Amino acid sequence: MRFLCALLFALLISQSVFALVTIECHNPGYAGKKLEFYTFSDPVSSATKKVFTLEFDKSGKCIKTIETQTTDFVFCDFGIYRGLLFIEPNQKIVLQLPPPREKSFADQKNPYFEPVLFWFITEHNQQLNNQVTVFTNRLNQLTNKYFDQLYFRQSKQIYDSVLYFIEKEFGRIKTEPFQFHKKLSLKMVEVDAFRLKPEDYSILFAAIKPQFWLYPSFTDLFDKTFSGQLSFDAKLVKGDEIRKAVNQGNISFLADHIKTKYKIQGEMADLVLLKMLHDGYYSGDFSKNAIQQMIKSARFTSHQNQMVCEAASNIYDKITHLQPGSIAPVICLNNQEGQKACTNQDSGKYKYLIFADTEMAVCREHLKYLPAIQQKYAKNIEIFIVLRNTDAAQMAKFFAENEIPGIKLIDENGKFTNQYKVKSFPQCFLLDHYHKVKLASAKAPLDGFEQQFGALLKQGYMDKQRKQAK
C-alpha cells in the first residue's frame, strides 16, 4: 500500500517545478537548539512527516532554504509551545520566536498536556502568517465580546455584525489561502453558534481544493463535521442499511449515502468515507475486519489523489498497529549496565513489556509488585521494563532497594515509547515467545495483570487439552 502511494507521489514530484523559500531567525535564547517542523500526512489519521529542521548556531542564528510549489502548512512543537506556520513560495520568512519556556516537571509527566498554540509572527506584516494572526485575534475578540448573544441567544443579527466587522477589516486581503482560512473560520463560528447539522453545510466541502486539505481551518471544520458521523447515521431511521453496508464491505452504498445526505462526491467523498471508517473502527459499532478490508481496497490504495491514498495507508497502519497476532517491533536498548539487550531473545516464555517512568509515584508502586508476579509465574513469563530516561543513580537505587526483577532497558530518546505509541505510564503489552502480540493492552501489575495472565494460561491449557482429545 505504501509503495503505491510513494510511487504516485514520486510521479507528482517529478512533474513539478519548485520555488525556493528562505527561513531565517535570530534569537540568542535558542542558541545551539534545533526546531523540527512537521506537517500532517493527511487530514484524517494524525500521522505526521518531517518537513525541515532549523538549526541554531552558538549566537542563536539560523537560516534554511527549502523547496515548495504551494503555500504549505507546517508546525513545530518546542517547550510548552506549538507554533503554526504557512510557508509561501518565493518568500523570505524571518521568524519571531517567543521567549524559550521548557515544560515543567508536571507538564512532562502529564499525558494530557496540550501545548500553547500560536501562529508565528514574521518580519513582514503583509506575509500570510501575520495576516492570519491578526485575523485570528480579531475574530476571537469579537466572539468573546458577543459570546452570550452568539452561542446562547443565537442572534443572527450579531453574527451578521461579526461578518461585517471582519469583512471591513480584512476584505482587502484577496490572496486565496487567506480567503480560504477566513471563510472556514467564520463557518466554524456559524456552525457552533447555530448548532448546524453536518448536512446543513457539508456541501461547502465539495468545492475545496486538495491543496487546502492540511490547513488547520479545514481539518478543524472537517473533523467537527464528520467525527463519529458513521455511528450517528447508523442509529437513525434506515440506519440498519448503513450498518449492513459497513459489515458487508459495501463501499458503493456508503459512497452513495455520502452523496445523497452530504451532497459530496468524487475525491472529497472518498476522504469523507475514510474519516467515517476511521471513526467507525474505534466506535465498536461495526465489524473491524470489514472496515480494514475496505480501507485497504483498490478504491483507496490506487486513488488518483495522492493524499487519499496516503490517508488510507496511514489509517490502515494505525488500526492494525500492535493488533493481536501481529509481530511487535523488536526493542533493542542498553540496560542499566550499558550493555545492549533485545526483547526478541527466545526464552520460550511470554514477554511482559512495561513502559515506565520511575519519577512517577504511580509507576514506582506498580513496579514494586513485580517480585510477586515473578515469583508466581517465573516459568511462564519474562519481564522487560522499558524505562523513560531519568536520573540513572535514582533509578538504580530504586530497583536495588525494592529488588525489582526483569530486564531494564533505557529508552534514552523515546524511540520505542513512540513506536509503541505509549501515551501514559505505565503502559503494558504481552507478547508470546514468537514476539507476536498476545495482549495489546495488558493490565499493569496492580491493575490485575496477575489474574489476567492466569486466566490466559488456563485458557491455553484448556485449548491444548481439547486438541489432544480430538
JOHURA-V827865 format. One record per pair of residues at least 12 apart in sequence whose C-alpha atoms are under 7 Angstrom apart, sorted by the first residue. I is the first residue (numbers start at 1). J is the second residue. D is the distance in Angstrom with one decimal. If there is no record, write none. Layout:
[[I:J:D] [I:J:D]]
This chain:
[[1:301:5.9] [1:313:6.0] [2:313:6.1] [4:301:6.9] [4:302:6.8] [5:306:6.3] [5:309:5.7] [5:310:5.9] [8:306:6.2] [9:306:6.2] [17:69:6.6] [18:67:5.6] [18:68:5.1] [18:69:4.7] [19:67:5.5] [19:68:5.4] [19:69:5.5] [19:89:5.5] [19:90:5.8] [20:65:6.6] [20:66:5.7] [20:67:4.7] [20:68:6.4] [20:89:6.1] [20:90:5.4] [21:65:5.5] [21:66:5.3] [21:67:6.1] [21:88:6.9] [21:89:5.6] [21:90:5.3] [21:91:5.2] [21:92:6.1] [22:64:5.7] [22:65:4.4] [22:66:6.6] [22:91:6.4] [22:92:4.7] [22:93:6.1] [23:63:5.6] [23:64:5.1] [23:65:6.3] [23:92:5.9] [23:93:4.7] [23:94:5.9] [24:62:5.7] [24:63:4.4] [24:64:6.5] [24:93:6.2] [24:94:4.7] [24:95:6.3] [25:61:5.7] [25:62:5.4] [25:63:6.6] [25:94:5.6] [25:95:5.2] [25:96:6.9] [26:60:5.4] [26:61:4.3] [26:62:6.5] [27:60:4.9] [27:61:6.5] [28:59:5.6] [28:60:4.2] [29:60:6.6] [29:99:6.9] [29:100:6.3] [30:56:6.6] [30:60:5.3] [31:56:5.5] [31:57:5.7] [31:58:4.9] [31:59:5.5] [31:60:3.9] [32:56:5.1] [32:57:5.2] [32:58:5.3] [32:60:6.7] [33:55:6.2] [33:56:5.5] [34:53:6.7] [34:54:5.6] [34:55:4.6] [34:56:6.2] [35:53:5.6] [35:54:5.1] [35:55:6.7] [35:76:6.7] [35:78:6.9] [36:52:6.2] [36:53:4.4] [36:54:6.4] [36:76:5.9] [37:50:6.0] [37:51:5.7] [37:52:5.5] [37:53:5.9] [37:74:6.1] [37:75:5.4] [37:76:4.6] [38:50:4.3] [38:51:5.2] [38:74:5.4] [38:75:5.4] [38:76:6.3] [39:51:6.6] [39:73:6.5] [39:74:4.7] [39:75:6.2] [40:214:6.7] [41:310:6.9] [42:214:6.7] [42:307:5.9] [42:310:6.6] [42:311:5.3] [43:213:6.4] [43:214:5.8] [43:219:5.9] [44:275:5.8] [44:311:6.5] [45:311:6.4] [45:314:6.1] [45:315:5.4] [47:314:6.6] [68:89:6.1] [69:89:6.1] [70:88:6.8] [70:89:6.2] [71:86:6.4] [71:87:5.4] [71:88:4.6] [71:89:6.3] [72:86:5.5] [72:87:5.2] [72:88:6.8] [73:85:5.8] [73:86:4.6] [73:87:6.3] [73:214:6.8] [73:215:6.0] [74:86:6.3] [79:101:5.6] [79:102:4.1] [79:103:5.3] [80:101:6.3] [80:102:5.8] [80:103:5.3] [80:115:5.2] [80:116:6.1] [81:115:4.9] [81:116:4.6] [81:117:6.1] [82:115:5.6] [82:116:5.8] [82:117:5.0] [82:118:6.5] [83:117:6.1] [83:118:5.2] [83:119:5.7] [83:120:5.9] [84:118:6.1] [84:119:4.7] [84:120:5.9] [85:119:6.2] [85:120:5.9] [85:129:6.4] [86:128:6.9] [86:129:6.0] [93:122:6.3] [94:122:5.3] [94:123:5.3] [95:120:6.7] [95:121:6.1] [95:122:4.7] [95:123:6.6] [96:120:6.7] [96:121:5.4] [96:122:5.6] [111:423:6.0] [111:424:5.2] [119:133:5.9] [128:178:6.9] [142:162:6.6] [150:193:5.5] [151:193:4.6] [154:193:5.8] [154:194:5.8] [181:217:5.7] [184:217:5.8] [184:218:6.7] [185:217:5.9] [188:221:6.3] [198:225:5.3] [199:261:6.3] [199:262:5.1] [202:262:5.5] [202:263:7.0] [203:262:6.2] [203:263:5.3] [203:264:6.1] [206:264:5.3] [206:268:6.3] [226:276:6.7] [227:279:6.7] [228:276:6.7] [228:279:5.5] [228:280:6.7] [229:276:6.3] [230:276:5.3] [230:280:6.1] [231:280:6.2] [231:285:6.7] [243:286:6.8] [246:286:6.8] [246:290:6.8] [246:291:6.9] [247:286:6.2] [247:287:5.3] [247:290:5.5] [248:290:6.6] [249:290:5.4] [249:291:6.9] [249:294:5.9] [251:294:7.0] [255:269:6.8] [255:273:7.0] [271:308:6.0] [274:312:6.9] [277:291:6.3] [278:315:6.8] [292:316:6.7] [295:312:5.8] [295:316:6.5] [296:312:6.8] [296:316:6.8] [300:312:6.1] [322:437:6.3] [322:440:6.1] [323:437:6.7] [323:440:6.6] [324:437:4.8] [324:438:5.3] [324:439:6.2] [324:440:6.4] [325:436:5.4] [325:437:5.2] [325:438:6.3] [326:436:5.3] [326:437:5.6] [327:435:5.9] [327:436:4.4] [327:437:6.2] [328:435:6.0] [328:436:5.7] [328:437:6.0] [330:342:6.9] [330:343:5.9] [330:344:6.0] [331:343:5.5] [331:416:6.8] [333:409:5.7] [333:410:6.3] [333:411:6.6] [334:409:5.7] [334:410:6.0] [335:408:5.4] [335:409:4.5] [335:410:5.9] [336:408:6.5] [336:409:6.9] [344:435:6.2] [346:433:6.1] [347:433:6.9] [348:433:5.2] [349:380:5.2] [349:381:5.1] [349:382:6.2] [349:432:6.8] [349:433:5.3] [350:380:6.2] [350:381:4.7] [350:382:6.0] [350:430:6.9] [350:431:5.7] [350:432:4.5] [350:433:5.4] [351:381:5.8] [351:382:4.9] [351:383:5.9] [351:430:5.7] [351:431:5.0] [351:432:6.1] [351:433:6.9] [352:381:6.8] [352:382:6.1] [352:383:4.9] [352:384:6.0] [352:429:6.0] [352:430:4.8] [352:431:6.5] [353:383:6.3] [353:384:4.9] [353:385:6.0] [353:428:5.4] [353:429:5.1] [353:430:6.2] [354:384:6.3] [354:385:4.8] [354:386:5.9] [354:426:6.5] [354:427:5.9] [354:428:4.5] [354:429:6.7] [355:385:6.0] [355:386:4.7] [355:387:5.9] [355:425:6.3] [355:426:5.4] [355:427:5.2] [355:428:6.2] [356:385:6.8] [356:386:6.2] [356:387:5.1] [356:388:6.3] [356:425:5.3] [356:426:4.8] [357:387:5.8] [357:388:5.1] [357:425:6.4] [358:395:6.6] [363:425:6.6] [363:426:5.7] [366:444:6.9] [366:445:5.4] [366:446:5.5] [367:404:6.8] [368:402:6.4] [368:404:6.4] [369:445:6.2] [369:446:6.8] [370:404:6.4] [370:405:6.6] [370:445:6.6] [371:404:6.1] [371:405:6.1] [373:450:6.4] [382:406:7.0] [383:406:4.6] [383:407:6.3] [384:406:5.4] [384:407:4.8] [384:408:6.1] [385:406:6.6] [385:407:6.0] [385:408:4.8] [385:409:6.1] [386:408:6.1] [386:409:4.8] [386:410:6.0] [386:411:6.4] [387:408:6.9] [387:409:5.9] [387:410:4.9] [387:411:5.7] [388:410:6.3] [388:411:5.5] [388:412:6.7] [388:414:7.0] [389:410:6.0] [389:411:6.0] [389:412:4.9] [426:444:6.8] [427:444:6.7] [428:441:6.2] [428:442:5.2] [428:443:6.3] [428:444:6.0] [429:441:5.7] [429:442:4.9] [430:442:5.9]]
